[in-house]
Amino acid sequence: MFKTLFIDHPKSVNETYVEHFFVAMSFSMKLFKAAFASFIHAIVPGLCVKTGSKAITELHVRMVAFRVKNTGETASNSELDETIEYMI
């Protein structure tokens, strides 16, 4: 059970538990800030117009770039050059 909860997933993304902890926490903080900005945007639509969408796009690129880097594959520019298709 311990192995399933703490070892298997980090290993599947080529990280140790500690590395995975810090990567996941950095994603968590970015998402928390994006959620707060989206909340502000819901109240005052003229504020934080691109903040949530930009954060999601940046995290997607980080996750894809990180995954590709660790597997030894190469990514084309079109795979990593994500654009905002929908603004919140």
C-alpha positions as CSV (number, residue, x, y, z in Angstrom):
1,M,0.0,0.0,0.0
2,F,2.8,2.4,0.9
3,K,4.5,1.8,-2.5
4,T,1.2,2.4,-4.3
5,L,0.6,5.7,-2.5
6,F,4.1,7.2,-2.4
7,I,6.4,5.6,-4.9
8,D,4.6,4.3,-8.0
9,H,3.2,7.6,-9.4
10,P,6.4,9.7,-8.9
11,K,8.4,6.9,-10.5
12,S,6.0,6.8,-13.5
13,V,7.0,10.5,-14.2
14,N,10.7,9.9,-13.5
15,E,10.8,11.7,-10.2
16,T,11.5,10.8,-6.6
17,Y,8.9,11.5,-4.0
18,V,10.6,14.7,-2.9
19,E,11.0,16.0,-6.5
20,H,7.3,15.2,-7.2
21,F,6.3,16.9,-4.0
22,F,7.9,20.2,-5.0
23,V,6.7,20.0,-8.6
24,A,3.2,19.3,-7.5
25,M,3.3,22.1,-4.9
26,S,4.5,24.6,-7.5
27,F,1.5,23.6,-9.7
28,S,-0.7,23.9,-6.6
29,M,0.4,27.5,-5.9
30,K,0.1,28.5,-9.5
31,L,-3.5,27.1,-9.7
32,F,-4.4,28.7,-6.4
33,K,-3.3,32.1,-7.7
34,A,-5.2,31.5,-11.0
35,A,-8.3,30.5,-9.1
36,F,-8.2,33.7,-7.0
37,A,-7.7,35.8,-10.2
38,S,-10.6,34.0,-11.8
39,F,-12.8,34.7,-8.7
40,I,-11.8,38.4,-9.0
41,H,-12.6,38.3,-12.7
42,A,-16.0,36.8,-12.0
43,I,-16.9,39.8,-9.8
44,V,-15.2,42.5,-12.0
45,P,-15.0,41.2,-15.6
46,G,-12.5,43.9,-16.6
47,L,-9.9,42.7,-14.2
48,C,-7.6,39.6,-14.5
49,V,-8.9,39.0,-18.0
50,K,-6.1,36.6,-19.1
51,T,-4.6,35.6,-15.8
52,G,-6.4,32.2,-15.3
53,S,-6.1,31.2,-19.0
54,K,-2.5,32.2,-19.1
55,A,-1.7,30.1,-15.9
56,I,-3.4,27.0,-17.3
57,T,-1.6,27.4,-20.6
58,E,1.8,27.8,-18.8
59,L,1.2,24.8,-16.6
60,H,0.2,22.7,-19.6
61,V,3.4,23.6,-21.4
62,R,5.5,22.9,-18.3
63,M,3.9,19.5,-17.9
64,V,4.3,18.6,-21.5
65,A,7.8,19.9,-21.7
66,F,8.8,18.2,-18.5
67,R,7.3,14.9,-19.6
68,V,9.0,15.0,-23.0
69,K,12.3,16.0,-21.4
70,N,12.3,13.1,-19.0
71,T,11.3,10.5,-21.5
72,G,14.1,11.4,-23.9
73,E,11.7,12.3,-26.7
74,T,11.8,15.5,-28.6
75,A,8.9,17.8,-28.9
76,S,8.1,20.0,-31.9
77,N,7.6,23.7,-31.5
78,S,3.9,23.3,-32.4
79,E,3.5,20.9,-29.5
80,L,4.9,23.3,-27.0
81,D,3.7,26.6,-28.5
82,E,0.3,26.5,-27.0
83,T,-2.1,29.4,-27.5
84,I,-5.1,30.5,-25.4
85,E,-8.1,29.2,-27.2
86,Y,-10.6,30.4,-24.6
87,M,-10.3,33.2,-22.1
88,I,-12.1,32.9,-18.8
